[in-house]
């Protein structure tokens, strides 16, 4: 029941997020036709991702969102932020056309909190990512695994390090 | 495994048949410092130098409990080894309340006998009987010292000592930048005599002792995820008890040894399960969409504490096996996790707000801070409940600490080195 609710919420959340995304507005009819190559509207460099290069950069995504293989989380949270949403959307679009691709989703936590709790938290994050990918149309075979806090990318005791460690790695 | 780490073949014999008397010294709560005690260097056979000095080990052991204040041996006016050599006034002068002294006899090649006595200075008479530990090898002198420490502890406090118990912990060895080896280790309580009992290239965590100290349950990450395994310390053999889909973790052995509680997410979210060792059946205990993990048995096996984020942030809950009710235990602070009872059920130790070790009174809900560091973790009680073992960090290195529960004495576990984590104190030797 509640897992389904969670899934529905996740999907709703993604719908709300995409609704928030800047839409292409029809350019006002130019009264003076002098500049023929005036922009016709925002340019979306990546198919299926309604964001301009500048908007992607603002989210910390330089280049193709599908080249980003890691999504990050807040402390003790499994919420998918805007950046992750865009990245997962790109992966879901790609995977949607490649049914049966095996995807490994590795969930991690930062060192705060106990090791066993973090194993559970890492799994939750991987599961949420799997649900978003599936909801986004990925027909892949997702395998989730949790490493808890056991495999940090940065071992420093700083917020910057923790931020890098609270992650799900997408591998296929 | 060639080395039997569990059975110390030491026999304690009482020579005199006089009725043993408990010393009546009140060391109950509120003491500013421990009881002054003098451990006299044991007289050794002519020309024999023993690697392990019994009196030093005993003095260190007693100090760590927070209940004793061993007097430095430089202050001793005399060094008796026999009863007739004791002059009470020599010890009153340096404020010693109890005296421990003895001698070591050579019985032949690498075979010794240790004789020791305790003495009540105020009453000017021997406490209990004269004790004899026969047929000891030089390398066993540490074990003898631990035995004597337990004996002194019992005579003075009337409680069981913890010095013959063991520690389990995980040691990580770095083979190359991205390549590690994890070893489950067992050692004496002070870290000496460490022996590897299991090894893996994947992380090992959460060791939990069987009540007979002969097996350890633990978590081993694998390619497919974390699984719960049990290793037999006598045979070195390991078997898997939970490798279901998802995360299997946080094993805790029941006090009667018949069950292991653990957490498994095989139905979607982590719930508490109980594995029955005899029937091999797994019983689901909690059903909640939140994270339920770190189950830990109450001392009589009728309750399970566990960590759950069902109230958003991790807090401690208590499940009753008698009426299947769940009750929230902790309300103070943002997070409380990894709780465990002492063996008497009086106190709970837990990790508070991510890195303080806190004693929690299950009746009054009162919290008492043992540490206020940021990253302390993995607390476990000594088998007599007097001390707490936990991990901290000292100068960017992991350090295993034993603290007296009154927080007065804190010592680094002397012989543990390297990248260690996840310590767990064994039950009392049976």
Interface residues (C-beta under 8 A of the other chain):
Chain A: X2 X3 X6 X76 X111 X112 X113 X114 X115 X116 X117 X119 X120 X121 X123 X124 X144 X145 X146 X147 X148 X150 X151 X157
Chain B: X203 X205 X206 X219 X221 X223 X224 X225 X226 X246 X247 X249 X250 X263 X265 X268 X269 X270 X289 X291 X293 X294 X307 X309 X313 X314 X335 X337 X338 X351 X354 X355 X374 X375 X377 X378 X422
